[in-house]
Amino acid sequence: MSAAPEMNLKILIADDSPTNRKQLETVVRHLGHVPILACDGQEAVDKFRDESPDLVFMDVMMPGMDGMTAVKHIRAMQGSKWSPIVFFSALDRMQDMVRGLEEGGDDYVVKPASLQLLRAKINGYARLLSLQKMNYQYTEELENWRDEARTQVRLGAHVMARLTDADGLRDSLVRYFNIPTDAFSGDLLCARRAPDEVLHVMLADAAGHGLSAALAALPITQIFYSMTAKGFPIASIAEELNRRLKAILPADLFVAATLAAVDVRSQTVEVWNGGNPDALFMNTAGEITMRWPSRHPPLGILPEAVFSGLTETIGFHEPGDLVMCSDGLVEAEDPADVWFGLEGVARVFAQTPHTEGQRFVALRTAVLDHMAERPNRDDLSCMMVSLPVERRQAVRFSAKSAAVYQGPVSDWRLELSYGETELRYLDVVPHVLGFISQVQILKAHQGALFLILTELFNNALDHGLLGLDSSIKSSENGFELFLQERAQRLAQLQDGRIELSFLLHQDGNQSLLDLSVTDTGPGFDFQGTLAAELQEDNDHRPYGRGLRLLRNLCAELRYYGMGNKVWARYVLSEACVAADSALPESAPA
């Protein structure tokens, strides 16, 4: 510790003897301090209140109020500041000294005292008081820092809550909890519907906890939300998240993440897991029927060239829940240092009825009970997504009245062409939607147009160019096999092109958008596909509903040649259309 700085003290001297007062006054002035003189106890109390001295020399026997009584009054009026009190008295018995210390004195000096002793006493207390002053300064600085830190934490927590909050987290299918170890959580939970109403969810866990972990995770929120809103698949979102984090994070920081796309209409779940505990599919009986273990490193570690956005997709035919959690939940310890584990999650689900929200509440309670009020060592978070199974799922797109363009439209045309190179690496549908959604009248119909484009483009690519058979999806692990075959054929595609054309025009009182998609492949049996979609058992199959969806969204749908070209007309004046509802009898052939 550095030496205490020199300090000029105000020293109160209370003594009824002029000689004794003069002796002390001389020593005090010689040492560079300021003396304050009092002749009795009452004057000493008054001078102490008015002058707030740093050190007090107090005689015991004085007329009127004696020194012992005066010290009691002085101690009663003192605040947090410590002013040492030295009894300076001719009473030299041990019981007098003990009484003086018990009545509030800090020291006792017997008269007559040598000048050397008095100087030494004053110098010693000057050092102590200098240290006290330094301590007060440090304490004040710490209190100011604490107040400022609290303000910064409140502001930071508010800003981060606003940045990470989204309506998607209040989706009826989503439940979640996040229990941080600090004011800031390094676990991040996000949810949002894509334009086709597929629900995208993400649980991210940055290395460490507190503010540093929260700052590491924060950049990925806007990427996730914006790319989901544009219709990008979770594989592309994972790739972009990794690229961005790799560019901005230091080498010792990374973000474990689980991303999932839940399509209730098609009854599929697609998962990318990098560094998080297994994602689980839990059926209504509380059994684990599917696991998605971590097959990738966390985000921000691998360079773009070797990073993989490969996902795993399953079709579900029974209701259940998708459960994702951070390692903080898995590693939550009880008093015996036993982890809660994924076994704890399975145990809670097996013991709790599958009723509205009951398992979620039971899981959170079980984790907290397991820790038995011990502080969690890491952020605890969990996200559950309900996976209902219904025969017919309705997806509705409602145009907000404030966003709908009410006036007539001018003719607008857009033509795009994609060769085999672009088809291999580009997410064509979000790319195209980015173009057409710039037109004011089309913005309110983004969801329906995304569905139409997705179905038209995927049919052209999967069936027209790649020759894939959708019936593969009916086999065990069918979706995974279909996607693997798709990726393999797309990588081997040497010659192929898909052309898209859009014409926005006015026809009487209706605003219309005509779309056409043409591929250079050999075509496919679109007539057989249309007939198959009208079969009664179609709703129970994991494929074969795309064309019927198109016929419900579009006013007209026509195939040409061998199915290499399809033309669709979409009526923009309809503010709300239902997708995948019963096929109307008046639908055009």
Backbone torsions as a table, in degrees:
resi	resn	phi	psi	omega
1	MET	NA	137.4	179.2
2	SER	-70.6	155.0	-178.8
3	ALA	-64.2	144.1	179.4
4	ALA	-71.1	141.0	179.7
5	PRO	-69.1	154.4	176.2
6	GLU	-64.0	147.4	-174.0
7	MET	-140.1	129.9	174.8
8	ASN	-85.7	119.1	-174.8
9	LEU	-99.3	152.8	165.8
10	LYS	-99.1	119.3	-173.1
11	ILE	-118.5	119.7	178.7
12	LEU	-85.6	126.6	178.4
13	ILE	-116.7	113.3	-178.6
14	ALA	-115.3	111.8	-178.9
15	ASP	-159.9	136.9	-179.9
16	ASP	-81.0	-8.3	179.3
17	SER	-93.0	118.0	177.6
18	PRO	-58.8	-34.5	-178.9
19	THR	-64.7	-47.6	179.9
20	ASN	-64.1	-39.7	178.8
21	ARG	-61.6	-43.1	-177.2
22	LYS	-65.0	-40.6	179.8
23	GLN	-58.9	-49.3	-179.4
24	LEU	-67.5	-40.4	179.6
25	GLU	-58.9	-40.8	-179.0
26	THR	-63.9	-44.8	179.6
27	VAL	-63.1	-43.5	-177.8
28	VAL	-61.9	-47.1	-179.6
29	ARG	-66.1	-38.7	-179.8
30	HIS	-60.9	-33.2	-179.9
31	LEU	-85.3	1.1	175.4
32	GLY	88.7	16.1	-179.1
33	HIS	-104.0	174.7	-175.3
34	VAL	-108.8	117.3	178.5
35	PRO	-84.3	145.5	173.1
36	ILE	-126.7	121.4	-169.6
37	LEU	-105.2	140.5	176.3
38	ALA	-140.4	143.2	-174.7
39	CYS	-96.0	-16.5	179.5
40	ASP	-153.0	-179.3	-175.1
41	GLY	-65.5	-41.8	-178.3
42	GLN	-65.0	-41.9	178.3
43	GLU	-65.1	-35.1	178.0
44	ALA	-62.9	-43.2	178.9
45	VAL	-63.0	-43.1	-179.5
46	ASP	-64.9	-43.3	-179.6
47	LYS	-66.3	-36.5	178.6
48	PHE	-63.3	-43.2	-179.7
49	ARG	-65.1	-38.0	-175.4
50	ASP	-82.6	-34.9	-171.3
51	GLU	-104.3	-19.1	-177.3
52	SER	47.9	64.2	-177.0
53	PRO	-68.9	162.2	-179.8
54	ASP	-89.2	-28.1	-176.1
55	LEU	-143.5	145.0	-176.9
56	VAL	-128.4	129.4	166.9
57	PHE	-107.4	121.4	-171.0
58	MET	-125.5	121.7	171.7
59	ASP	-74.5	154.6	-179.2
60	VAL	-89.4	-53.0	-175.3
61	MET	-92.2	106.2	178.1
62	MET	-138.8	151.7	178.8
63	PRO	-66.2	153.6	-179.4
64	GLY	74.0	-121.3	177.9
65	MET	-80.1	121.5	179.9
66	ASP	-77.2	174.1	-175.8
67	GLY	-65.7	-38.3	-179.8
68	MET	-61.7	-44.8	179.8
69	THR	-66.4	-40.5	179.6
70	ALA	-60.7	-39.0	-179.8
71	VAL	-64.7	-38.8	177.2
72	LYS	-59.1	-43.6	179.1
73	HIS	-65.2	-41.2	-179.3
74	ILE	-64.4	-46.0	179.4
75	ARG	-61.6	-33.4	-179.0
76	ALA	-67.7	-30.0	-177.3
77	MET	-94.6	-5.9	-179.2
78	GLN	-71.3	144.4	174.0
79	GLY	-97.6	-133.9	-179.3
80	SER	-77.5	-18.9	-179.3
81	LYS	-73.5	132.4	177.5
82	TRP	-96.3	120.7	175.4
83	SER	-115.9	107.4	-178.6
84	PRO	-59.4	142.8	178.4
85	ILE	-121.3	121.7	179.2
86	VAL	-110.7	117.3	173.7
87	PHE	-74.2	127.3	-179.9
88	PHE	-120.5	97.4	-167.3
89	SER	-141.4	155.8	175.4
90	ALA	-81.2	-12.1	178.5
91	LEU	-72.8	114.9	-172.0
92	ASP	-115.3	10.3	177.7
93	ARG	-76.6	153.1	-177.7
94	MET	-60.3	-40.5	-179.5
95	GLN	-65.3	-29.5	175.9
96	ASP	-67.6	-42.8	179.7
97	MET	-64.6	-45.2	-179.0
98	VAL	-62.9	-42.8	179.8
99	ARG	-60.9	-41.6	-179.6
100	GLY	-61.3	-41.2	178.7
101	LEU	-69.7	-36.2	179.3
102	GLU	-70.8	-27.6	-179.4
103	GLU	-81.9	-0.2	175.3
104	GLY	123.8	0.1	178.5
105	GLY	-76.3	154.4	177.1
106	ASP	-101.7	-17.7	-177.3
107	ASP	-156.8	164.9	-178.8
108	TYR	-143.8	121.3	179.0
109	VAL	-120.5	129.3	-177.2
110	VAL	-91.1	133.4	174.8
111	LYS	-77.2	151.3	-14.6
112	PRO	-75.2	146.6	179.8
113	ALA	-115.4	146.9	178.8
114	SER	-70.3	153.2	178.0
115	LEU	-62.1	-35.9	179.7
116	GLN	-61.6	-42.3	179.6
117	LEU	-64.5	-43.9	-179.9
118	LEU	-62.9	-42.8	178.0
119	ARG	-62.1	-43.1	-179.5
120	ALA	-62.5	-42.1	178.3
121	LYS	-60.6	-47.8	-177.9
122	ILE	-64.2	-43.8	179.4
123	ASN	-63.0	-39.5	178.5
124	GLY	-62.9	-44.5	179.1
125	TYR	-70.0	-30.0	176.8
126	ALA	-62.5	-40.5	177.9
127	ARG	-65.3	-43.9	179.3
128	LEU	-61.9	-41.6	-178.8
129	LEU	-70.2	-30.8	175.0
130	SER	-65.5	-42.1	176.9
131	LEU	-64.5	-38.5	177.4
132	GLN	-62.2	-40.8	179.4
133	LYS	-63.2	-42.6	177.2
134	MET	-61.6	-40.9	-179.9
135	ASN	-63.6	-41.1	176.5
136	TYR	-60.4	-41.5	179.7
137	GLN	-63.6	-45.6	178.9
138	TYR	-62.8	-41.2	179.9
139	THR	-63.3	-42.6	178.5
140	GLU	-63.2	-42.5	177.8
141	GLU	-61.9	-42.7	179.0
142	LEU	-64.3	-40.2	178.7
143	GLU	-65.8	-40.6	176.8
144	ASN	-63.8	-42.5	178.8
145	TRP	-64.0	-40.9	179.4
146	ARG	-63.5	-44.0	179.1
147	ASP	-62.9	-42.2	178.9
148	GLU	-66.9	-39.9	179.0
149	ALA	-63.3	-41.2	178.2
150	ARG	-62.9	-40.7	177.7
151	THR	-63.1	-43.9	179.9
152	GLN	-64.7	-39.5	179.2
153	VAL	-64.0	-45.2	178.5
154	ARG	-60.8	-44.1	179.9
155	LEU	-65.2	-46.7	-179.5
156	GLY	-61.7	-43.4	179.5
157	ALA	-63.3	-39.2	178.5
158	HIS	-64.4	-46.9	-178.7
159	VAL	-63.9	-44.8	-178.8
160	MET	-66.1	-36.9	177.1
161	ALA	-62.9	-39.5	178.9
162	ARG	-68.6	-37.6	-178.6
163	LEU	-71.8	-34.0	-175.6
164	THR	-94.0	-15.2	-178.7
165	ASP	-77.1	146.4	177.9
166	ALA	-155.3	155.0	178.2
167	ASP	-59.9	-28.5	-178.4
168	GLY	-59.2	-31.1	178.2
169	LEU	-69.5	-14.4	175.2
170	ARG	-100.5	15.1	176.1
171	ASP	-60.6	143.3	-177.0
172	SER	-63.2	-20.4	179.4
173	LEU	-87.3	-11.2	-169.2
174	VAL	-107.1	134.8	168.7
175	ARG	-134.1	145.3	-177.2
176	TYR	-158.5	159.0	167.3
177	PHE	-142.6	153.5	-178.9
178	ASN	-143.2	111.0	-177.7
179	ILE	-112.7	100.6	-175.9
180	PRO	-80.2	158.1	173.9
181	THR	-85.6	-14.6	-175.0
182	ASP	-137.2	-175.2	178.2
183	ALA	-62.9	-31.1	179.4
184	PHE	-110.9	141.8	178.4
185	SER	-102.4	135.1	173.6
186	GLY	-85.1	-5.3	174.5
187	ASP	-91.9	135.9	-175.6
188	LEU	-127.8	130.8	179.7
189	LEU	-121.9	130.0	-177.3
190	CYS	-135.9	149.2	175.7
191	ALA	-153.2	139.8	177.0
192	ARG	-162.7	147.4	175.9
193	ARG	-82.9	135.5	172.2
194	ALA	-76.2	170.2	-179.2
195	PRO	-58.2	-26.1	178.9
196	ASP	-91.8	14.3	178.4
197	GLU	72.1	7.9	170.5
198	VAL	-69.3	134.3	-177.2
199	LEU	-89.5	120.1	174.1
200	HIS	-99.1	132.2	176.8
201	VAL	-131.0	154.2	178.7
202	MET	-146.7	135.3	170.4
203	LEU	-121.9	113.6	-177.1
204	ALA	-115.2	143.1	-177.5
205	ASP	-133.0	103.5	179.7
206	ALA	-76.4	149.1	179.7
207	ALA	-59.8	136.1	-178.6
208	GLY	83.8	-160.2	176.5
209	HIS	-154.9	173.7	-177.9
210	GLY	83.4	-159.6	-173.3
211	LEU	-62.4	-41.7	-178.1
212	SER	-62.2	-41.6	178.3
213	ALA	-67.7	-40.3	179.9
214	ALA	-62.8	-41.4	179.3
215	LEU	-66.2	-34.5	178.0
216	ALA	-66.4	-36.8	-177.2
217	ALA	-82.9	-24.8	-171.7
218	LEU	-57.9	-41.5	-175.6
219	PRO	-60.2	-21.5	-173.2
220	ILE	-81.4	-14.6	-176.1
221	THR	-64.0	-50.4	-176.2
222	GLN	-67.0	-32.8	176.5
223	ILE	-63.6	-47.4	-179.5
224	PHE	-59.9	-48.3	-176.0
225	TYR	-67.7	-43.9	-176.5
226	SER	-69.1	-41.2	-179.7
227	MET	-70.5	-34.5	175.3
228	THR	-64.4	-42.8	-179.8
229	ALA	-62.2	-28.8	-180.0
230	LYS	-88.2	-4.9	175.4
231	GLY	93.1	13.8	179.5
232	PHE	-71.4	143.3	176.5
233	PRO	-71.6	162.0	-175.8
234	ILE	-67.4	-25.2	176.2
235	ALA	-62.4	-44.9	178.2
236	SER	-67.9	-35.7	178.0
237	ILE	-64.1	-43.5	178.3
238	ALA	-61.0	-41.1	179.7
239	GLU	-63.5	-42.5	-179.4
240	GLU	-70.4	-38.1	177.2
241	LEU	-61.2	-44.6	179.6
242	ASN	-63.8	-43.1	-179.0
243	ARG	-61.4	-44.1	-177.5
244	ARG	-68.7	-44.1	-179.4
245	LEU	-67.7	-37.9	177.7
246	LYS	-60.7	-32.0	-177.4
247	ALA	-78.9	-28.2	-171.1
248	ILE	-112.0	-21.4	-175.6
249	LEU	-88.4	147.1	171.6
250	PRO	-66.1	164.9	-171.7
251	ALA	-63.4	-26.6	-176.3
252	ASP	-91.2	5.1	177.9
253	LEU	-115.2	142.6	178.3
254	PHE	-154.3	172.8	-176.9
255	VAL	-134.0	111.8	171.2
256	ALA	-72.1	143.9	-175.6
257	ALA	-153.0	145.9	169.4
258	THR	-122.7	122.9	176.7
259	LEU	-115.2	141.7	179.9
260	ALA	-142.3	146.5	173.6
261	ALA	-119.3	117.7	-177.1
262	VAL	-109.3	114.6	-179.5
263	ASP	-111.3	97.0	-177.8
264	VAL	-68.4	-35.0	-178.4
265	ARG	-63.7	-42.9	178.4
266	SER	-93.4	-4.7	179.1
267	GLN	56.6	54.3	177.3
268	THR	-131.7	151.3	173.2
269	VAL	-128.5	125.6	179.1
270	GLU	-116.4	132.1	-173.1
271	VAL	-133.5	138.7	167.1
272	TRP	-121.5	123.8	-177.3
273	ASN	-126.1	118.6	178.6
274	GLY	-125.5	92.7	173.0
275	GLY	92.2	-3.8	179.4
276	ASN	-95.4	163.9	172.3
277	PRO	-58.9	164.1	-179.0
278	ASP	-53.2	135.1	166.0
279	ALA	-82.1	143.9	-172.1
280	LEU	-123.7	142.9	166.1
281	PHE	-103.8	115.5	-178.6
282	MET	-109.4	123.5	179.5
283	ASN	-81.6	-179.5	-174.5
284	THR	-66.5	-22.0	178.3
285	ALA	-82.9	-2.0	-179.6
286	GLY	83.5	18.9	-179.7
287	GLU	-98.4	144.6	174.8
288	ILE	-82.8	110.3	-179.6
289	THR	-102.7	-8.9	178.1
290	MET	-156.8	138.5	174.4
291	ARG	-122.8	141.6	171.1
292	TRP	-117.2	89.8	179.1
293	PRO	-71.5	168.0	177.1
294	SER	-71.5	116.1	178.7
295	ARG	-111.5	5.3	-178.3
296	HIS	-136.7	155.3	171.8
297	PRO	-69.1	162.0	175.6
298	PRO	-60.1	163.4	179.2
299	LEU	-68.6	143.9	175.5
300	GLY	93.2	3.6	-179.1
301	ILE	-100.1	-54.2	-174.9
302	LEU	-83.7	145.4	172.4
303	PRO	-68.6	160.7	-174.6
304	GLU	-56.8	-35.4	-173.7
305	ALA	-65.7	-28.1	-176.7
306	VAL	-113.2	-1.0	179.3
307	PHE	-72.3	143.4	179.4
308	SER	-119.4	129.5	174.3
309	GLY	-98.0	19.2	-177.2
310	LEU	-60.4	130.0	-178.5
311	THR	-111.9	168.8	174.6
312	GLU	-121.1	130.2	-175.6
313	THR	-122.9	137.4	173.5
314	ILE	-130.3	156.4	169.3
315	GLY	-100.4	135.2	179.2
316	PHE	-111.3	138.5	-176.9
317	HIS	-119.5	6.2	175.5
318	GLU	-136.2	149.2	179.1
319	PRO	-68.3	158.3	179.4
320	GLY	178.9	-155.1	-178.9
321	ASP	-139.4	138.5	168.7
322	LEU	-90.6	124.9	-176.5
323	VAL	-119.2	124.0	176.1
324	MET	-126.2	141.0	-179.9
325	CYS	-147.3	162.6	177.0
326	SER	-89.4	165.1	-179.4
327	ASP	-68.7	-18.6	175.6
328	GLY	-61.6	-36.2	177.9
329	LEU	-72.2	-44.8	-179.2
330	VAL	-61.7	-39.2	-174.6
331	GLU	-94.3	10.8	175.4
332	ALA	-61.1	129.9	-171.8
333	GLU	-108.3	145.5	172.1
334	ASP	-89.5	179.3	-178.7
335	PRO	-58.2	-20.6	177.9
336	ALA	-94.0	12.3	178.9
337	ASP	65.1	28.1	176.3
338	VAL	-93.1	131.3	-179.5
339	TRP	-70.4	151.2	173.3
340	PHE	-69.6	-47.6	171.8
341	GLY	70.6	166.4	173.6
342	LEU	-66.9	-22.5	175.8
343	GLU	-64.4	-35.6	176.7
344	GLY	-64.9	-38.8	176.7
345	VAL	-61.4	-47.6	-179.1
346	ALA	-63.3	-37.5	-179.2
347	ARG	-64.6	-42.9	179.2
348	VAL	-62.4	-43.5	-178.4
349	PHE	-66.5	-37.2	-179.0
350	ALA	-69.0	-27.6	-175.3
351	GLN	-96.4	-5.5	-173.9
352	THR	-117.4	132.9	178.9
353	PRO	-61.4	149.7	179.3
354	HIS	-85.9	71.9	176.2
355	THR	-115.9	170.5	-171.8
356	GLU	-53.7	105.7	173.4
357	GLY	75.0	-3.8	-172.8
358	GLN	-69.1	-40.2	-179.0
359	ARG	-67.9	-36.3	179.5
360	PHE	-63.1	-47.7	179.2
361	VAL	-62.4	-41.7	-178.9
362	ALA	-64.2	-37.6	-179.7
363	LEU	-66.4	-46.5	-179.9
364	ARG	-62.1	-43.2	179.3
365	THR	-63.8	-41.0	-178.1
366	ALA	-64.9	-38.6	179.3
367	VAL	-65.2	-45.9	-179.7
368	LEU	-65.7	-39.6	177.0
369	ASP	-64.7	-36.6	179.2
370	HIS	-61.4	-39.5	-179.0
371	MET	-77.2	-15.9	176.4
372	ALA	51.2	50.4	177.2
373	GLU	66.7	10.9	172.8
374	ARG	-73.8	143.1	177.3
375	PRO	-66.0	138.2	178.5
376	ASN	-74.0	138.2	-178.2
377	ARG	-80.5	-19.9	-179.3
378	ASP	-141.3	161.8	177.4
379	ASP	-61.8	137.4	179.2
380	LEU	-108.9	125.6	178.4
381	SER	-147.0	150.8	179.3
382	CYS	-151.2	143.2	174.8
383	MET	-130.7	131.2	177.0
384	MET	-120.0	133.5	178.3
385	VAL	-120.4	119.6	177.9
386	SER	-70.6	138.3	-178.9
387	LEU	-120.8	87.4	-179.6
388	PRO	-79.2	154.4	175.9
389	VAL	-123.5	117.0	177.3
390	GLU	-131.9	154.3	-176.1
391	ARG	-65.4	-39.1	-179.9
392	ARG	-132.7	122.0	178.3
393	GLN	-105.6	126.7	179.2
394	ALA	-97.3	128.7	175.3
395	VAL	-115.8	120.0	-174.3
396	ARG	-115.3	142.9	178.7
397	PHE	-119.2	112.6	-178.8
398	SER	-107.3	122.8	178.3
399	ALA	-82.5	125.0	175.8
400	LYS	-67.4	133.0	-174.3
401	SER	-60.4	-32.6	-177.7
402	ALA	-70.0	-21.2	-175.3
403	ALA	-97.3	-8.9	-175.2
404	VAL	-82.4	128.9	176.3
405	TYR	-78.2	124.9	-170.9
406	GLN	-95.7	-20.8	-173.3
407	GLY	-83.8	175.6	176.8
408	PRO	-67.4	157.1	-178.3
409	VAL	-109.6	150.4	172.7
410	SER	-91.9	153.7	178.4
411	ASP	-60.0	133.8	-179.5
412	TRP	-140.5	133.7	-177.1
413	ARG	-132.4	143.3	176.1
414	LEU	-141.7	131.1	177.5
415	GLU	-127.6	131.4	-178.2
416	LEU	-131.3	147.5	-179.9
417	SER	-136.7	131.8	-178.2
418	TYR	-125.2	125.0	177.4
419	GLY	-90.8	-177.4	-174.4
420	GLU	-61.5	-32.1	-179.8
421	THR	-66.4	-48.1	179.4
422	GLU	-66.0	-36.0	-178.7
423	LEU	-65.4	-27.0	-178.4
424	ARG	-75.9	-35.7	-172.1
425	TYR	-116.8	-12.1	-172.4
426	LEU	-101.7	136.7	170.2
427	ASP	-81.9	93.9	-167.6
428	VAL	-65.5	-45.0	-173.7
429	VAL	-63.2	-50.6	175.4
430	PRO	-60.7	-34.3	178.5
431	HIS	-62.3	-46.0	-179.9
432	VAL	-69.0	-42.0	-178.9
433	LEU	-61.6	-32.0	176.2
434	GLY	-61.4	-34.2	176.9
435	PHE	-71.0	-55.6	-169.6
436	ILE	-73.4	-25.3	-179.3
437	SER	-74.6	-5.5	174.1
438	GLN	-73.6	-19.1	177.7
439	VAL	-78.5	126.6	-169.9
440	GLN	-55.3	-46.3	-174.7
441	ILE	-68.7	-22.4	-177.5
442	LEU	-85.9	-17.0	-175.5
443	LYS	-59.9	-41.1	-177.0
444	ALA	-69.9	-13.4	-177.3
445	HIS	-110.6	21.1	-173.6
446	GLN	-58.9	-41.1	-177.9
447	GLY	-63.8	-49.1	-179.6
448	ALA	-64.7	-41.4	180.0
449	LEU	-66.5	-33.7	176.6
450	PHE	-63.4	-43.8	178.3
451	LEU	-62.9	-45.1	-179.5
452	ILE	-62.2	-48.8	180.0
453	LEU	-60.8	-42.1	-179.1
454	THR	-61.4	-46.5	-179.3
455	GLU	-66.1	-45.1	-179.3
456	LEU	-64.2	-45.7	-178.0
457	PHE	-68.3	-44.9	-179.1
458	ASN	-63.7	-37.3	175.5
459	ASN	-62.6	-43.3	-179.9
460	ALA	-64.6	-41.4	-178.1
461	LEU	-77.2	-52.9	-173.4
462	ASP	-68.5	-45.9	-176.1
463	HIS	-94.8	-41.7	-176.7
464	GLY	-71.4	-49.3	-176.0
465	LEU	-94.6	-40.9	-173.4
466	LEU	-94.7	-14.5	176.8
467	GLY	65.0	33.9	-178.7
468	LEU	-79.7	150.0	178.3
469	ASP	-108.3	115.5	-176.8
470	SER	-64.9	-18.2	-178.8
471	SER	-65.7	-14.4	175.3
472	ILE	-56.5	-31.8	-176.5
473	LYS	-65.0	-16.3	-178.5
474	SER	-79.4	-17.1	-178.6
475	SER	-79.0	172.0	176.5
476	GLU	-63.6	134.6	-174.2
477	ASN	55.9	34.3	-173.0
478	GLY	-63.3	-41.6	-179.6
479	PHE	-64.0	-40.7	179.0
480	GLU	-64.0	-42.3	179.7
481	LEU	-65.7	-40.3	-180.0
482	PHE	-62.4	-45.9	-178.3
483	LEU	-68.4	-34.4	176.7
484	GLN	-65.6	-44.1	178.7
485	GLU	-65.3	-38.0	178.5
486	ARG	-61.8	-47.6	-179.5
487	ALA	-62.4	-39.6	-179.4
488	GLN	-66.1	-46.6	-178.4
489	ARG	-67.7	-36.7	179.3
490	LEU	-65.5	-39.0	178.6
491	ALA	-65.0	-29.1	-178.5
492	GLN	-92.8	-1.2	-178.0
493	LEU	-64.4	120.6	-177.0
494	GLN	-103.8	-29.8	-175.4
495	ASP	-147.2	116.4	179.6
496	GLY	-178.1	151.4	-177.8
497	ARG	-151.1	143.4	174.5
498	ILE	-125.5	128.4	-179.9
499	GLU	-115.0	137.0	-180.0
500	LEU	-122.7	140.3	-179.1
501	SER	-134.7	139.0	-179.9
502	PHE	-131.0	133.7	177.0
503	LEU	-132.6	115.7	176.7
504	LEU	-101.3	124.9	-177.4
505	HIS	-154.3	169.5	-178.1
506	GLN	-107.1	134.6	176.2
507	ASP	-132.3	97.1	-175.4
508	GLY	66.7	-122.7	179.5
509	ASN	-93.2	2.2	-176.4
510	GLN	-105.7	140.0	171.1
511	SER	-99.2	126.7	-172.5
512	LEU	-122.9	147.2	171.7
513	LEU	-122.7	117.9	176.5
514	ASP	-99.3	130.0	-179.6
515	LEU	-122.0	141.2	172.7
516	SER	-138.0	141.2	179.1
517	VAL	-128.5	126.3	-178.5
518	THR	-126.5	133.2	175.7
519	ASP	-120.9	161.0	-176.7
520	THR	-97.4	13.5	179.6
521	GLY	-79.6	-178.1	-177.5
522	PRO	-77.2	-5.2	179.9
523	GLY	95.6	179.1	177.9
524	PHE	-151.0	168.7	-176.2
525	ASP	-79.5	78.2	-177.1
526	PHE	-72.7	-29.2	179.4
527	GLN	-68.3	-39.7	176.2
528	GLY	-66.9	-36.0	178.6
529	THR	-66.3	-41.2	177.6
530	LEU	-62.5	-42.2	179.9
531	ALA	-65.7	-39.7	-179.0
532	ALA	-65.1	-31.7	-177.5
533	GLU	-70.7	-18.2	179.7
534	LEU	-88.8	-3.5	179.9
535	GLN	-67.6	150.8	-173.4
536	GLU	-65.9	-31.8	-176.3
537	ASP	-87.2	11.8	-174.7
538	ASN	-60.3	-35.7	-176.3
539	ASP	-67.7	-17.0	-177.9
540	HIS	-94.4	-4.3	179.4
541	ARG	-94.0	149.7	-179.6
542	PRO	-81.6	13.2	179.4
543	TYR	-154.7	174.9	170.9
544	GLY	87.9	22.4	177.9
545	ARG	-117.3	0.3	-175.2
546	GLY	-65.4	-44.8	-177.7
547	LEU	-68.4	-37.1	177.1
548	ARG	-65.0	-37.5	175.9
549	LEU	-60.3	-44.2	178.6
550	LEU	-60.8	-41.0	-177.0
551	ARG	-69.5	-24.8	176.5
552	ASN	-81.6	-31.7	-179.9
553	LEU	-81.7	-31.3	-173.3
554	CYS	-102.5	146.3	176.0
555	ALA	-71.3	-33.9	177.9
556	GLU	-141.3	147.6	177.9
557	LEU	-145.7	121.4	-176.5
558	ARG	-134.3	134.9	173.5
559	TYR	-104.6	148.6	-179.4
560	TYR	-127.2	152.6	176.5
561	GLY	61.8	-131.1	178.9
562	MET	-95.4	24.4	-178.6
563	GLY	91.5	9.0	-179.2
564	ASN	-75.0	-18.4	178.9
565	LYS	-131.8	134.8	176.3
566	VAL	-130.3	139.2	179.5
567	TRP	-122.6	134.5	-178.8
568	ALA	-133.8	146.8	176.2
569	ARG	-120.2	127.4	-179.6
570	TYR	-117.2	130.4	-178.6
571	VAL	-92.3	115.8	-175.5
572	LEU	-77.4	-19.8	-176.9
573	SER	-73.0	-12.5	176.6
574	GLU	-79.0	119.1	-175.4
575	ALA	-81.2	-20.9	-176.9
576	CYS	-148.7	125.5	178.6
577	VAL	-128.6	146.8	179.5
578	ALA	-100.7	134.8	-179.5
579	ALA	-105.1	139.5	175.7
580	ASP	64.6	29.1	171.7
581	SER	-89.0	-176.4	-178.5
582	ALA	-62.5	140.8	-177.7
583	LEU	-69.6	120.3	-179.3
584	PRO	-69.6	145.8	-178.7
585	GLU	-64.2	-26.4	-176.8
586	SER	-86.4	4.5	-178.5
587	ALA	-61.7	134.9	-177.7
588	PRO	-69.1	149.2	178.4
589	ALA	-75.3	NA	NA
